[in-house]
Amino acid sequence: MTTPVYPPKPVPGDRIAVLSPSSGLPALLPLPYELGLERLRADFGLEPVEYPTTRTMGATPRQRADDIHAAFADPTVKAVMASIGGDDQITVLPYLDRELIRANPKPYFGSSDNTNLLVLLDNLGIVGYHGACLMTEIGRPYALHPLTADSVRAALFASGPYELRPAERYRDTARDWADPATFAAEPEMRPAGGWLWHRPEGTVEGRAWGGNLEILSWLLMADREIDRDPAAYEGRVLFLETSEELPSAAEVFRILRNVGERGLLARFPALLMGRAKAWSFERPNGADDRRRYAVEQREAVLRALAAYAPHTMAVFDVDLGHTDPQMVIPYGGTVRVDGPARRITVTY
């Protein structure tokens, strides 16, 4: 097993690469992108550096890989952040120079489709950071959410334990990013209700692995980056979240069933399940339908655990996915899940 390495952290004044390894949406939606750049400078003291495909729609996988190489190889760049996710980062993986990246480890921040790069970094023994895409989290309308800002700041600059906290209020809705009015008011939030614990009898400490459930299923189908030997994941802490495409409870169960059939699911003694995003522009569910969606997803996960990992402890509604706020998970870094104390501590 590769011993994980936490890359050196940036300090205020350093340069941070801003890449679009999935989609060049900054070209189409400049408002959250420019706001995110401004906050990197003003709130975090970092100087963003753009690359040829950062604001380019339709860039080829090789072109996007070239930007990743340039960012990691540049000694003046101390961290890397994705602008946003997408749905085809898997096509970039074959073009990546793993030895170049291994020789130049840097903190990489991204979520959703960026699960692809985070799994690759994990395989290289480099701890990455699941969370904090520039447009969705850093460029949040009106103001950074305090929980997000605190987690991102700790993950960027600090080293050591960091205790995650349940959000008191959250949102999974959005407004039009092309409308300036969207950024002029605080987004509407709803009561969050705290974390829900399943089998919280003991304490588990292990290296984090997981990410977006749909992306992991694609990696399994393409037979990329996921070890064929389930023993490689023994004792790790699984964390999962689902996207704005709102996969059905049946699909969530089937993916996890297949993970179980592969012999993977039982290897994880603990699971952190991200709060389900239950609204999208295509499916603007009302409050009742959103509650129903979240309950059905949770039941699907519990059904899969009962069949394939009956001893796994699980925590639901952790703010680590496509909802707001979002806390950063150190991918490949240490996570401690204390059931009796109802505490989750990560090591940045």
N, C-alpha and C positions, 0 to 999 in steps of 0.2 A: 504494500500500500504506500502511495506517495505521501510523504509528510507535508502537510499544507504550510505555505509561507504567506504571512501577511505582508503585502507589499509596503514599502515605505510610504508614509502619509504626506500629503502636501501641507504647506503652511500658508497663511495669508500672504498674498503677493505672488504666489506661484501661478503658473499657467496650467489650465485644464482644457483638454481636448473635448470638443463637442462634435459628436459623430452621428450619422444617420445610417446605422448598419442594416436597418429594416426598410424604412420609408423616408423619403425626402419631404415629409409633410411641412417642414418649416417654409418651403417654397409656396405652399398653398394657404397656410394659416400662420402668418407672421406675428400676430398679436401675442399669443402665449409664448411663442419662441423668443421674441425680443424682450418680453417681460422676464423670462427666465434668464436670459443673458444679463439683463440689468441687475437682477437679484444675485447672480453669481458674483458680480462685482461689488455691489453695495452691501449685501447681507453676509457674504462669505469671504469677501476680499480676494477672490480668485479672478484671474484674467482668462476669459474663454478664448480658445483658438479654434477657428473653423477650418474645414477641409473641402476639397472640390465637390464631394457628394453630400455635404451637410444640408445644403438647400437645393438639392437636385432631385426632382422626381424622375423615376425610370432609370436610375443609375444601375449599371450591370453589377452582378455579384462580384466580379473581379475588381471593378472600380471601387466598390465599397470595401473589399478586402484590402486594397492598396491604401485606403485611408486609415484603416485599422493598423496596418503595418507602420505607416508614417507616424501615427500618434504614439505607438508603443516604442518605436525606435528613437524618437526625439528625446534626448536627455533633458531638455528644458521643460518638457511636459510632465507634470507630476501626478496627474490623475486623468481619467477618461470618463465621460458621461454621454449616454445615448440621448438623442433629442426626444425620441418616442419609440414605440414598438411598431408592429406591423404583422405580416404573415409569411414572409419568405426568407428570413434570416438563415434558415436551414440551407439555402442555396449558396450562402457565402462560405460556409464551413470548409468545403473542399479546397478553397483557394487560400486558406490561411496558413501562414508559415509558423508552425507551432514552436519551432526552435527559436525563432526571432522573439516571439511573445514570451517564451519561457526565460529567455536571457534578459528580458526587460520588463519584469513584473511591475504592474501599476494597479492602483485601485480602479476597478471598473464598476460604474453605476448604471443600472438599467433593470427593467422588469418586463413582464409580458413576453413578447417575442425575443427579447434579450436573454431569455432562458437558454437559448442556443449557445450564446457566447459564455454565459456563466457556467454551463456544464463543461464546455471546452476548457475554460480556465481551471475549473475544479480538477479535471483530468490531468492538467499540467502541474497540479499542486499549488495553484495560486488562488488565494481567497478573493472572491469577488463580492459585490454588494448588490443584492436584489432589492431594487427600489430606486426612487429619485430620478425618474426620467425628467429631462429639462422642461418639456412642455406641459406635462400632466401634473407634476408635483411642484417643481420650482416655479413654473409659470402659472400657478393656481390663481384664479380670479381674485381680485381685490387684495389679498394678503396671503402670505405663507401660513398654513395651519401650524399652530405652535407645536403640536406633537410631531408633525413631519419635520419642521425646522430643527427641533432639538435632536431628533434621531439622525437626520442628515448631517448636522454639524458634528455630532459625536462620531459618526462613521467616517466622515472626511478627515477630521483632525485629531481625534483621540484614539488611544489604544487601551483596551481593558474592558471589564464588565460594564454592561449597560442594561438596566432593567426596563423591559417593555411595560407599557401601561395601557389598560383598556381605554378606548375613547369614550367620552361621555356622550358625544353626539357625532354623527357621521352623515355622509350623503353618498348616493350612488346615481344621482341625476346630474345632468349637465345642461348648459345653455350654449348657444351658437358661438363658437370661437371666432367667427368672422365679424361679430357684432361688438363694437367697442363698449356698448352698455353692459355686456357680460362681465367686464373687468372692473366696472365702477361700483359694484355692490358685493357685499359678503354673500357667498352662496348659501342657500337655504339648507339647514342641517336638521337631522331627526335624532331623537333619543336612541342611543346605541344598545343599551341593555346589558353590557358587560360580556365577558367570555363565558362560554358554556363548556364544562369539563366532563369528560367521559373516562371512567376508570382512573381517577386521580389518587391511586393508592401509594405510589412511590415517586422517586425522583430519577430522571433520566438526563444524562449529559452525553452529548455526542456532537459530531460535525454535521452541520446543516446540509441537506441535499433536497432538491425538488424544483419548485418554480411553478410556472403556469401549466396546468394539467393538460390542456390541449396540445401545447408545444411538446411536452414530454411524450405524449402519445404519438406525435408525428416522428419524433426522434426514434421511438421504439419501432415504428413501422418502417422507417428508412434504415434501421439498424446502424445508427450513427451515435457515437459518443457515450452510449450507455453500455456498461460492462455486461458481457453475456453471463458472467459468473455472479449470481445473486449474493454470494458471500462477500463481494467487494463492498456491499452497503450495510453489512452487519453492524448494528449498534448506532447507526447514524440517525439523526432527527429529520424526519420528512416534513417538508412544508409545501403546501399546495394552495393554489387559488385559481379561480376561473375568470374568464374574460367577459368583455362587453357583448360578445356574441351569444351569451346566455345559454350555454349547453344545458340540455334537459337533464332532469334527474336520472332518467334512464341512460343517457349517454355517459354521465359521470359514473354511474355504477358500472357500466360496461367497460369503461377505460380502467377503472380500479380492479374490476374482475380480471381483466387481461393482465394487469400488473401482478395480481395475485397468482394467476395461473403460471406466470413466468417465474414465480418463486421470490419475487421482490418484496411484496408488501409486508410479509411476516418478518423481514429483516429489520424493520424500523420499530424500535420500542416506543416511539412517540411520534405523533402527528400534530402539526399546527395547521389548521385549516383556515384560510383567509375568509373574511366576511364576504358573503356572496354578493356580487353585483347583480341586481335584479331589475335593472331599467336600462333601456337604450333608446336612441332616437327611433330605431326601427320597431321597438317594442316598449312603448312608454307606459309601462304597467302602473296601475294605481297602487295605493298603499296595501290593500288586501292581497292583491296578486303578488306584490313583492314579498310580503310576509310568507305567503304560501310557497313561492319559489324557493326562498331560503330554507324553510322547514323541509321541503321535499328534497333539496340537495343534501341537507344534513342527514336525513334518513337514508339517502342513497349511500353516503359515505359510511354510515354506521352499519348498513347492511353488508357492505364489502368487507369492513373490518371484522364483523362477526363471522364471516365465511372464511377469511384468509389470514387475519391477524387478531384473533380474539383477545390477546393479552396487551395489545397496543393501547397506550394512553393517548387520548386525543383532546385537543382544545379547539373549539370552534369560535368563529367571529373574531379572530385575531386580525388586526388592521394591517395586512401586509400585501393586499392585492390591488384590485381595480377600483376600490372605494377610497374615499377621502375622510380622514387622514390616512397616510400610509407610512408605516415604519419600516426601516431598513433591516434586512436579514443578512448577516454575513455568510455568503454562500461558501461552504467549506470551512467556515469558522465555527467556533464552539457555541453551542446552545444548551442551556440548562433548563429543564422543565420540572419544576417542583410541584408535584400534585398536592400534597397535604397543605402547603403554604399558598397554593394557587398563584405561583410566581413563574415568570419566564424571564430569563436573563441571557443575553447574547454577549459575545465577546467581539468587539470591533478591533 
